[in-house]
C-alpha cells in the first residue's frame, strides 16, 4: 500500500466520486471500464480500513485485482447498486467517527452525493421502462449530481489538520449499508407489486422507513432514554462499542513505553480515551494526579477507581459524553479507564522504587564514608595517645613517620570515593603492598600482624580489602576497650588463586541474634557495630568476594574475607555452621 500524505485523502475522495459519475454517464461507451478502474484506484487510496504503510500480500493483491476487473468489465447495474451502497457505508463509517466539524460536513455531502447517485442513476437503470417512467431523466440527474460534486469539491478545498485520526465506526457503516440497500429493494418491491411510478413508490418507501425509525426513537424515549429497557437490551450486544480492548491496550502499552512520568502518562491516556468516540471529555483527581482532557458536556458520569498503591487511594473520573451512556457503555468506559489506572499504579510504583533506591544509595554512600572518617579519627586519637606516652623525640618521630603517610593515603582514598565512587571501586593493589600498609597502620595499636602467606602476589580491589580490614580491626579494638587484655591477630594467605584475610580475637562471642543478621542488614548497637560490616559484605559480594563469621565461640571470634568460589559457612553463636 502507499504511505498516507496529509491533505490528499479528501482530494482522493472527490476524484473517486468524479470518476464514478463519469463512468456512469458513459455507461455505454468504451471508456467506461478504464474510468471505473481509475475510480477503484482512488477509493483504494482514500479507504479508511487498511493503514497506508501496511504491505499487502500477493494473494490479497491478486484478489483485489480480480475483483476490480470484474467490477469494471462486467457492467451490471446490480453490481453498481451493491458497490455504491458499500462505498456509502465507508464514507458514513468514517464520517460518524470523525470529531472535526469540517470533515463531517465533507463526508456528509459525499454521502448525499452517493445516495443521489444510487437513486437517480443506478436504481432506475434496473427497472423496466414502464416502472422507471417517473424517474428523473438521466441527463438531468447527471447535471444535479455534477452540482453536488462541485459542492463536495468546495468543501474538500478547506485545509485539513495533519493530526486528524483516521477512525472508523463499523456500527454506523453497517447501518448505512443495510439502510441504502433496504430502501432500494423495498422501493423496487413496491413498484413491482403496486405498479406505481418510480417517484411515488420511492416516496412511499422513504415515508415507511422514516416512520419506522421515528417509532424506534419514540419507543427508546418512552423506555427511559439511555438507561431504558430497550437501550439496555440493544446495548448488551455492543460491549466493544467504538474502541476494541486490544486497540486500547496497544495505545496504553505505547504510552507506557514512551512516557516515563506517571502523571504525564495518565494525562496522555485520558486524552486518548477522549478520542474513543463515546467519551468527549474527562476530568480526574486523586492518587497524586489531577487534570482535564477533552471537551465538556451536559452528560457526565462519575467513576471512582482504586489505584493499586499503598494505602489504596482512588482516582475519581468525571466522564463527559455527547449523549447519556447506557449501562453497558458505562461499564465499557469503566473497564478502559480501569486499565489506564492499573498502568498508572504500576508506573507510580516504579517511581517510588527508584526514589527509594536513590535514597538507599545516598544513605549507604554517606554511611560508608562516615565509617571511613570515624576509623581515621580513631587512628588519629591513637597517634595522639601514643605521643603523650612517648617522651623521646626519636621514638615519637618514628611513630609519626609510620602513621601519617598511612592516614594521608586513607584520607585521599575517602575523598576519591566522594568525587568518583565508580573509579574508586575498581582500584587494584598488590596483596603485598596492601599488607605492608596495614601492618604499618596497626603496628602501634597492639594488633598482632602475622607474616603473610603469599604463594601468589595477586592484585585485589583495594576498597574491598580496606573496608573489611577497617571494620574487622576497629570492631576488635572497640571490643578491647571494654575488655582489657584482648588479643587481636590479623592474617593473610593467597594460594591456588584463593585469597583469605582473617581477623581473630579471643574475647566473648557475638549474640545469636546479631550473628545471624550481621551481614544481611544493618544491626543496631550502642557502639555502631553492624552498619560497617553490612556495607563491607555488600561491597565484597559485588566484587566476587565473601565476608563471613567463620568462628563464634568463647575464646575465638574470627571474621574472614575470602574469594567467593572457596565458600565458607557462617558460624552460629555456638561456633557450629548452621544446618
C-alpha positions as CSV (number, residue, x, y, z in Angstrom):
1,X,0.0,0.0,0.0
2,X,1.0,3.7,-0.3
3,X,2.1,6.0,2.5
4,X,-0.6,8.5,3.6
5,X,0.0,12.1,2.8
6,X,-1.8,14.7,4.9
7,X,-4.4,16.7,2.9
8,X,-4.6,14.3,-0.1
9,X,-7.3,12.0,1.3
10,X,-10.1,14.5,0.7
11,X,-8.9,15.1,-2.9
12,X,-8.8,11.3,-3.5
13,X,-12.4,11.1,-2.3
14,X,-13.5,13.9,-4.7
15,X,-11.6,12.2,-7.5
16,X,-13.3,8.8,-6.7
17,X,-16.7,10.5,-6.8
18,X,-16.0,12.3,-10.0
19,X,-14.7,9.1,-11.8
20,X,-17.8,7.2,-10.6
21,X,-20.1,9.8,-12.1
22,X,-18.1,9.9,-15.3
23,X,-18.2,6.1,-15.7
24,X,-21.9,6.0,-15.1
25,X,-22.5,8.9,-17.5
26,X,-20.7,6.9,-20.2
27,X,-22.1,3.5,-19.3
28,X,-22.5,2.5,-23.0
29,X,-19.1,4.0,-24.0
30,X,-15.8,2.1,-24.3
31,X,-14.1,4.3,-21.8
32,X,-16.5,3.2,-19.0
33,X,-14.2,0.3,-17.8
34,X,-11.0,2.4,-17.6
35,X,-12.8,5.2,-15.8
36,X,-14.3,2.7,-13.3
37,X,-10.8,1.1,-12.8
38,X,-9.4,4.6,-12.0
39,X,-12.3,5.1,-9.6
40,X,-11.4,1.9,-7.8
41,X,-7.8,3.1,-7.5
42,X,-8.9,6.4,-6.0
43,X,-11.1,4.5,-3.5
44,X,-8.2,2.3,-2.5
45,X,-6.1,5.5,-1.9
46,X,-8.8,7.0,0.3
47,X,-10.2,4.0,2.1
48,X,-10.0,4.2,5.9
49,X,-9.8,0.5,6.8
50,X,-6.2,-0.6,5.9
51,X,-3.3,1.7,7.0
52,X,-1.4,3.1,4.1
53,X,2.0,1.8,5.3
54,X,0.9,-1.8,5.5
55,X,2.1,-4.2,2.9
56,X,-0.4,-6.3,1.0
57,X,0.4,-10.0,0.3
58,X,0.4,-11.2,-3.2
59,X,-2.7,-13.3,-2.6
60,X,-4.6,-10.2,-1.3
61,X,-3.3,-8.2,-4.3
62,X,-4.4,-10.9,-6.7
63,X,-7.8,-11.0,-5.2
64,X,-8.2,-7.2,-5.3
65,X,-7.1,-7.1,-8.9
66,X,-9.6,-9.8,-9.9
67,X,-12.4,-8.0,-8.1
68,X,-11.5,-4.7,-9.7
69,X,-11.5,-6.3,-13.2
70,X,-14.9,-7.9,-12.5
71,X,-16.4,-4.7,-11.3
72,X,-15.0,-2.7,-14.3
73,X,-15.6,-5.1,-17.2
74,X,-18.9,-6.6,-16.1
75,X,-21.3,-3.6,-16.5
76,X,-24.1,-5.0,-14.4
77,X,-26.5,-2.5,-12.7
78,X,-26.9,-4.8,-9.7
79,X,-23.1,-4.8,-9.1
80,X,-23.2,-1.0,-9.3
81,X,-26.0,-0.9,-6.8
82,X,-24.2,-3.0,-4.2
83,X,-20.9,-1.2,-4.8
84,X,-22.5,2.2,-4.4
85,X,-24.1,1.1,-1.1
86,X,-20.7,-0.3,0.1
87,X,-18.9,2.9,-0.9
88,X,-21.5,5.0,1.0
89,X,-21.0,2.8,4.1
90,X,-17.3,3.5,4.0
91,X,-18.0,7.2,3.8
92,X,-20.5,7.1,6.6
93,X,-18.3,5.0,8.9
94,X,-15.5,7.5,8.7
95,X,-17.9,10.5,8.9
96,X,-19.7,9.4,12.0
97,X,-16.3,8.6,13.7
98,X,-14.8,12.0,12.9
99,X,-14.8,14.6,15.7
100,X,-14.0,17.5,13.4
101,X,-17.0,19.5,12.1
102,X,-15.4,20.4,8.7
103,X,-14.6,16.8,8.0
104,X,-18.0,15.6,9.0
105,X,-19.6,18.2,6.6
106,X,-17.5,17.0,3.7
107,X,-18.3,13.3,4.3
108,X,-22.0,14.1,4.8
109,X,-22.0,15.9,1.4
110,X,-20.2,12.9,-0.1
111,X,-22.8,10.5,1.4
112,X,-25.7,12.7,-0.1
113,X,-24.0,12.5,-3.5
114,X,-23.7,8.7,-3.3
115,X,-27.4,8.4,-2.2
116,X,-28.4,10.6,-5.1
117,X,-26.2,8.7,-7.5
118,X,-27.9,5.4,-6.4
119,X,-31.5,6.5,-6.5
120,X,-31.2,8.8,-9.6
121,X,-29.0,6.7,-11.8
122,X,-28.4,3.2,-10.6
123,X,-31.9,2.1,-9.4
124,X,-33.8,3.5,-12.4
125,X,-31.4,1.5,-14.7
126,X,-32.6,-1.7,-13.0
127,X,-36.3,-1.1,-13.8
128,X,-38.3,-1.8,-16.9
129,X,-39.3,1.2,-19.0
130,X,-42.8,1.2,-17.6
131,X,-41.8,1.4,-14.0
132,X,-39.0,3.9,-14.5
133,X,-41.3,6.4,-16.2
134,X,-41.5,8.7,-13.1
135,X,-37.7,8.8,-12.6
136,X,-35.6,12.0,-13.4
137,X,-34.2,11.8,-16.9
138,X,-30.6,10.6,-17.0
139,X,-29.2,13.8,-18.4
140,X,-31.0,15.9,-15.7
141,X,-29.8,13.6,-13.0
142,X,-26.3,13.8,-14.2
143,X,-26.4,17.7,-14.0
144,X,-27.8,17.5,-10.5
145,X,-25.1,15.1,-9.4
146,X,-22.5,17.4,-11.0
147,X,-23.7,20.3,-8.9
148,X,-23.5,18.1,-5.8
149,X,-20.0,17.0,-6.8
150,X,-18.9,20.6,-7.1
151,X,-20.2,21.3,-3.6
152,X,-18.2,18.3,-2.3
153,X,-15.1,19.6,-4.1
154,X,-15.5,23.1,-2.5
155,X,-15.8,21.5,1.0
156,X,-12.6,19.4,0.2
157,X,-10.6,22.6,-0.6
158,X,-10.6,23.7,3.0
159,X,-7.3,23.0,4.9
160,X,-7.1,19.7,6.8
161,X,-5.2,19.1,10.0
162,X,-2.4,16.6,9.6
163,X,-3.2,15.0,13.0
164,X,-6.8,14.1,12.2
165,X,-7.1,10.5,13.4
166,X,-8.5,8.0,10.8
167,X,-11.1,6.4,13.0
168,X,-13.9,4.2,11.5
169,X,-17.3,3.4,13.1
170,X,-18.3,-0.1,12.0
171,X,-21.8,0.2,13.6
172,X,-22.9,3.3,11.6
173,X,-21.2,2.0,8.4
174,X,-23.2,-1.2,8.7
175,X,-26.4,0.7,9.4
176,X,-25.9,2.9,6.3
177,X,-25.1,-0.1,4.1
178,X,-28.2,-2.0,5.1
179,X,-30.3,1.1,5.1
180,X,-29.4,2.1,1.5
181,X,-30.0,-1.5,0.3
182,X,-33.3,-1.7,2.2
183,X,-34.6,1.4,0.6
184,X,-33.6,0.3,-2.8
185,X,-35.0,-3.2,-2.6
186,X,-38.1,-2.1,-0.8
187,X,-38.8,0.6,-3.4
188,X,-38.3,-1.9,-6.2
189,X,-40.7,-4.3,-4.4
190,X,-43.3,-1.5,-4.0
191,X,-43.1,-0.6,-7.7
192,X,-43.4,-4.2,-8.8
193,X,-46.3,-5.1,-6.6
194,X,-48.3,-1.9,-6.9
195,X,-47.4,-0.9,-10.4
196,X,-46.9,2.6,-9.2
197,X,-44.5,5.1,-10.7
198,X,-40.9,5.5,-9.6
199,X,-41.2,8.8,-7.7
200,X,-44.5,7.7,-5.9
201,X,-43.0,4.3,-4.9
202,X,-39.8,5.8,-3.6
203,X,-41.9,8.4,-1.6
204,X,-43.8,5.5,0.0
205,X,-40.6,3.7,0.8
206,X,-38.9,6.7,2.4
207,X,-42.1,7.5,4.4
208,X,-42.3,3.9,5.6
209,X,-38.6,3.8,6.6
210,X,-38.8,7.2,8.3
211,X,-41.8,6.2,10.2
212,X,-40.1,3.0,11.4
213,X,-37.0,5.0,12.6
214,X,-39.3,7.5,14.3
215,X,-41.2,4.8,16.1
216,X,-37.9,3.3,17.4
217,X,-36.8,6.7,18.6
218,X,-40.1,7.3,20.4
219,X,-40.0,3.8,21.9
220,X,-36.5,4.4,23.2
221,X,-37.5,7.7,24.8
222,X,-40.6,6.1,26.3
223,X,-38.5,3.3,27.8
224,X,-36.3,5.7,29.7
225,X,-33.7,7.1,27.3
226,X,-30.2,5.8,27.6
227,X,-30.9,3.7,30.6
228,X,-34.3,2.2,29.5
229,X,-35.1,-1.4,28.9
230,X,-34.9,-1.1,25.1
231,X,-31.5,0.7,25.3
232,X,-30.2,-1.9,27.7
233,X,-31.4,-4.8,25.5
234,X,-29.7,-3.3,22.4
235,X,-26.5,-2.2,24.0
236,X,-25.7,-5.5,25.6
237,X,-24.5,-6.7,22.2
238,X,-22.3,-3.6,21.8
239,X,-19.8,-4.0,24.6
240,X,-16.9,-3.2,22.4
241,X,-18.6,-0.1,21.1
242,X,-16.3,2.2,19.2
243,X,-13.0,1.1,20.8
244,X,-11.9,-2.6,21.0
245,X,-10.0,-3.6,24.0
246,X,-6.9,-4.7,22.1
247,X,-6.6,-1.3,20.4
248,X,-6.8,0.4,23.8
249,X,-4.2,-2.0,25.3
250,X,-1.9,-1.2,22.4
251,X,-2.3,2.5,23.0
252,X,-1.6,2.2,26.7
253,X,1.5,0.0,26.0
254,X,2.8,2.6,23.6
255,X,2.3,5.4,26.1
256,X,3.8,3.3,28.9
257,X,6.9,2.8,26.7
258,X,7.3,6.4,25.6
259,X,6.4,8.3,28.8
260,X,8.4,7.8,32.0
261,X,6.5,10.1,34.3
262,X,3.3,8.6,35.8
263,X,1.3,11.8,35.8
264,X,2.1,12.7,32.2
265,X,1.3,9.1,31.2
266,X,-2.2,9.2,32.8
267,X,-2.9,12.6,31.2
268,X,-2.0,11.2,27.8
269,X,-4.1,8.1,28.4
270,X,-7.1,10.3,29.3
271,X,-6.6,12.4,26.2
272,X,-6.6,9.1,24.2
273,X,-9.8,8.0,25.9
274,X,-11.5,11.2,24.7
275,X,-10.8,10.0,21.1
276,X,-12.8,6.8,21.6
277,X,-16.0,8.2,20.1
278,X,-18.2,7.7,23.2
279,X,-16.2,9.9,25.6
280,X,-15.6,13.6,24.7
281,X,-14.0,14.8,27.9
282,X,-12.6,13.6,31.2
283,X,-11.8,15.3,34.5
284,X,-9.8,13.4,37.1
285,X,-8.5,13.9,40.6
286,X,-6.8,11.7,43.3
287,X,-3.8,9.5,44.0
288,X,-1.4,12.3,43.3
289,X,-2.7,13.3,39.9
290,X,-5.4,15.7,38.6
291,X,-6.2,17.3,35.2
292,X,-8.8,17.8,32.5
293,X,-8.8,16.5,28.9
294,X,-11.2,16.9,26.0
295,X,-14.4,19.0,25.9
296,X,-17.2,19.5,28.4
297,X,-20.7,18.2,28.1
298,X,-24.0,18.2,30.0
299,X,-24.0,14.4,30.1
300,X,-21.5,13.3,32.7
301,X,-20.8,10.2,34.8
302,X,-18.6,9.8,37.9
303,X,-16.3,6.8,38.3
304,X,-14.3,6.0,41.4
305,X,-11.4,3.7,40.5
306,X,-9.0,2.2,43.1
307,X,-5.3,2.5,42.4
308,X,-3.0,-0.4,43.3
309,X,-0.8,1.6,45.6
310,X,0.0,1.5,49.3
311,X,-3.0,3.0,51.2
312,X,-5.4,2.0,48.4
313,X,-6.1,5.5,47.1
314,X,-8.7,6.2,44.4
315,X,-9.0,8.3,41.3
316,X,-12.3,10.0,40.6
317,X,-13.1,10.3,36.9
318,X,-15.9,12.6,35.7
319,X,-16.6,11.4,32.1
320,X,-18.4,13.6,29.7
321,X,-20.3,12.2,26.6
322,X,-22.3,13.6,23.8
323,X,-25.4,11.6,24.9
324,X,-26.4,9.8,28.1
325,X,-24.5,6.5,28.2
326,X,-26.2,3.2,28.5
327,X,-25.1,0.9,31.4
328,X,-23.1,-1.3,29.1
329,X,-21.4,1.7,27.5
330,X,-20.6,3.0,31.0
331,X,-19.3,-0.4,32.0
332,X,-17.1,-0.4,28.9
333,X,-15.7,3.0,29.7
334,X,-15.1,2.0,33.3
335,X,-13.1,-1.1,32.0
336,X,-11.0,1.1,29.7
337,X,-10.3,3.6,32.4
338,X,-9.5,0.8,34.9
339,X,-6.8,-0.5,32.5
340,X,-5.3,3.0,32.4
341,X,-5.4,3.2,36.2
342,X,-3.6,-0.1,36.5
343,X,-0.8,1.1,34.2
344,X,-0.7,4.4,36.2
345,X,-0.3,2.4,39.5
346,X,2.5,0.3,38.1
347,X,4.3,3.4,36.8
348,X,3.8,5.2,40.2
349,X,5.3,2.2,42.0
350,X,8.3,2.2,39.7
351,X,8.8,5.9,40.6
352,X,8.6,5.2,44.3
353,X,11.1,2.3,43.9
354,X,13.5,4.5,42.0
355,X,13.3,7.1,44.8
356,X,13.8,4.5,47.5
357,X,16.8,3.1,45.6
358,X,18.3,6.6,45.3
359,X,17.8,7.4,49.0
360,X,19.3,4.0,49.9
361,X,22.3,4.6,47.7
362,X,22.8,8.1,49.2
363,X,22.4,6.6,52.7
364,X,24.9,3.8,52.1
365,X,27.4,6.0,50.5
366,X,27.2,8.5,53.3
367,X,27.4,5.8,55.9
368,X,30.4,4.2,54.2
369,X,32.3,7.5,54.1
370,X,31.3,8.3,57.6
371,X,32.6,5.0,58.8
372,X,35.9,5.6,57.0
373,X,36.2,9.0,58.6
374,X,35.4,7.5,62.0
375,X,38.2,5.0,61.5
376,X,40.6,7.7,60.5
377,X,39.6,9.7,63.6
378,X,40.3,6.7,65.8
379,X,43.7,6.3,64.2
380,X,44.5,10.0,64.9
381,X,43.3,9.5,68.5
382,X,45.6,6.5,68.9
383,X,48.5,8.6,67.4
384,X,47.8,11.4,69.9
385,X,47.6,9.0,72.8
386,X,50.9,7.4,71.8
387,X,52.6,10.8,71.5
388,X,51.5,11.5,75.1
389,X,53.2,8.4,76.3
390,X,56.4,8.6,74.2
391,X,58.9,11.1,75.6
392,X,61.8,10.6,73.3
393,X,61.9,12.6,70.2
394,X,63.4,9.8,68.1
395,X,60.6,7.3,69.0
396,X,58.0,10.0,68.5
397,X,59.4,10.9,65.1
398,X,59.5,7.2,64.0
399,X,55.8,6.8,65.1
400,X,54.7,9.8,63.2
401,X,56.7,8.8,60.1
402,X,54.9,5.4,60.1
403,X,51.4,6.6,60.8
404,X,51.0,9.9,59.0
405,X,51.6,8.5,55.4
406,X,49.0,5.8,56.1
407,X,46.5,8.4,57.3
408,X,47.2,10.6,54.3
409,X,46.5,7.7,52.0
410,X,43.3,6.8,53.7
411,X,42.1,10.4,53.6
412,X,42.9,10.6,49.8
413,X,41.0,7.3,49.3
414,X,38.0,8.7,51.2
415,X,38.0,11.9,49.0
416,X,38.2,9.7,45.9
417,X,35.0,7.9,47.0
418,X,33.2,11.2,47.3
419,X,34.5,12.6,44.0
420,X,34.3,9.4,41.9
421,X,32.7,6.3,43.6
422,X,32.8,4.1,40.5
423,X,36.5,4.6,39.8
424,X,37.4,4.0,43.4
425,X,35.5,0.7,43.5
426,X,37.8,-0.5,40.6
427,X,41.1,0.5,42.2
428,X,43.5,-2.5,42.4
429,X,46.6,-3.0,44.6
430,X,49.1,-5.8,45.0
431,X,48.4,-8.0,48.1
432,X,52.0,-7.5,49.4
433,X,51.7,-3.7,49.2
434,X,48.3,-3.7,50.8
435,X,49.5,-5.9,53.7
436,X,52.6,-3.8,54.4
437,X,50.4,-0.7,54.6
438,X,48.0,-2.5,57.0
439,X,50.9,-3.6,59.2
440,X,52.3,-0.1,59.4
441,X,48.8,1.3,60.3
442,X,48.1,-1.0,63.2
443,X,51.6,-1.8,64.4
444,X,51.3,0.7,67.3
445,X,47.8,-0.4,68.4
446,X,48.7,-3.8,69.8
447,X,47.5,-5.9,66.8
448,X,49.5,-9.0,66.0
449,X,50.1,-8.9,62.3
450,X,51.2,-12.4,61.2
451,X,53.6,-12.8,58.3
452,X,51.6,-13.1,55.0
453,X,51.5,-16.5,53.3
454,X,51.6,-15.4,49.7
455,X,52.2,-18.0,47.1
456,X,50.9,-15.5,44.6
457,X,51.0,-11.8,44.8
458,X,47.6,-11.2,43.3
459,X,46.1,-7.8,42.5
460,X,43.0,-7.3,44.6
461,X,40.4,-4.5,44.9
462,X,41.7,-2.1,47.5
463,X,38.3,-0.7,48.6
464,X,37.0,-4.2,49.4
465,X,40.1,-5.1,51.5
466,X,40.3,-1.7,53.1
467,X,36.7,-1.8,54.2
468,X,36.9,-5.3,55.6
469,X,40.2,-4.6,57.4
470,X,38.9,-1.4,59.0
471,X,35.6,-3.0,60.1
472,X,37.2,-6.2,61.4
473,X,40.1,-4.5,63.3
474,X,38.2,-1.4,64.6
475,X,35.4,-3.5,66.0
476,X,38.0,-5.7,67.7
477,X,39.8,-2.6,69.1
478,X,36.5,-1.3,70.4
479,X,35.9,-4.7,72.0
480,X,39.3,-4.5,73.7
481,X,38.4,-1.1,75.1
482,X,35.6,-2.8,77.0
483,X,37.7,-5.9,77.9
484,X,41.3,-5.2,78.6
485,X,43.9,-7.7,77.6
486,X,42.0,-8.9,74.5
487,X,44.4,-10.4,71.9
488,X,43.8,-9.5,68.3
489,X,45.5,-11.2,65.4
490,X,45.4,-10.5,61.6
491,X,46.5,-13.0,58.9
492,X,46.6,-13.1,55.1
493,X,47.1,-16.0,52.7
494,X,46.9,-16.5,49.0
495,X,47.3,-19.8,47.3
496,X,45.8,-21.7,44.3
497,X,44.1,-18.4,43.2
498,X,42.2,-18.1,46.5
499,X,42.7,-15.2,48.9
500,X,41.8,-15.2,52.6
501,X,42.1,-12.3,55.0
502,X,41.1,-13.0,58.7
503,X,41.0,-11.1,62.0
504,X,40.7,-13.2,65.2
505,X,40.2,-12.2,68.8
506,X,40.0,-14.3,72.0
507,X,37.0,-12.5,73.5
508,X,33.4,-13.3,74.1
509,X,31.2,-14.5,71.1
510,X,28.6,-12.3,69.5
511,X,25.0,-12.8,70.5
512,X,23.0,-15.2,68.3
513,X,20.6,-12.5,67.0
514,X,23.5,-10.3,65.9
515,X,25.5,-13.1,64.4
516,X,22.6,-14.3,62.3
517,X,21.8,-10.8,60.8
518,X,25.3,-9.3,60.8
519,X,25.9,-9.2,57.0
520,X,22.3,-9.2,55.8
521,X,21.1,-5.8,57.2
522,X,22.4,-3.0,59.5
523,X,22.4,-4.1,63.1
524,X,21.5,-1.5,65.8
525,X,24.2,-1.3,68.5
526,X,25.4,1.2,71.1
527,X,29.0,1.2,69.6
528,X,27.8,1.2,65.9
529,X,28.6,-2.5,65.2
530,X,26.7,-3.7,62.1
531,X,26.4,-1.0,59.5
532,X,30.1,-1.2,58.6
533,X,30.1,-5.0,58.4
534,X,26.9,-4.9,56.3
535,X,28.4,-2.5,53.8
536,X,31.6,-4.4,53.7
537,X,29.7,-7.6,52.9
538,X,27.7,-5.8,50.1
539,X,30.9,-4.3,48.6
540,X,32.7,-7.7,48.8
541,X,29.8,-9.5,47.2
542,X,29.7,-7.1,44.3
543,X,33.5,-7.7,43.7
544,X,33.3,-11.5,43.9
545,X,34.4,-11.9,47.5
546,X,32.6,-13.1,50.6
547,X,32.6,-11.7,54.2
548,X,31.7,-14.3,56.9
549,X,31.9,-15.0,60.6
550,X,33.8,-18.3,60.4
551,X,34.0,-18.9,64.2
552,X,32.0,-17.5,67.0
553,X,32.7,-19.2,70.3
554,X,34.2,-18.2,73.6
555,X,37.9,-17.5,73.1
556,X,37.8,-17.4,69.3
557,X,35.8,-14.9,67.2
558,X,37.0,-14.9,63.6
559,X,36.0,-12.7,60.7
560,X,37.1,-13.7,57.3
561,X,37.2,-12.1,53.8
562,X,37.8,-14.7,51.1
563,X,37.1,-15.3,47.4
564,X,33.5,-16.4,46.9
565,X,34.4,-19.5,45.0
566,X,36.1,-21.1,48.0
567,X,32.9,-20.6,50.1
568,X,32.6,-20.8,53.8
569,X,29.6,-21.4,56.0
570,X,28.9,-18.7,58.5
571,X,29.1,-19.9,62.1
572,X,26.3,-19.7,64.6
573,X,26.7,-18.3,68.1
574,X,27.8,-21.7,69.4
575,X,30.6,-21.8,66.8
576,X,29.0,-24.5,64.6
577,X,27.9,-24.0,61.0
578,X,24.2,-23.6,60.6
579,X,22.3,-26.8,59.4
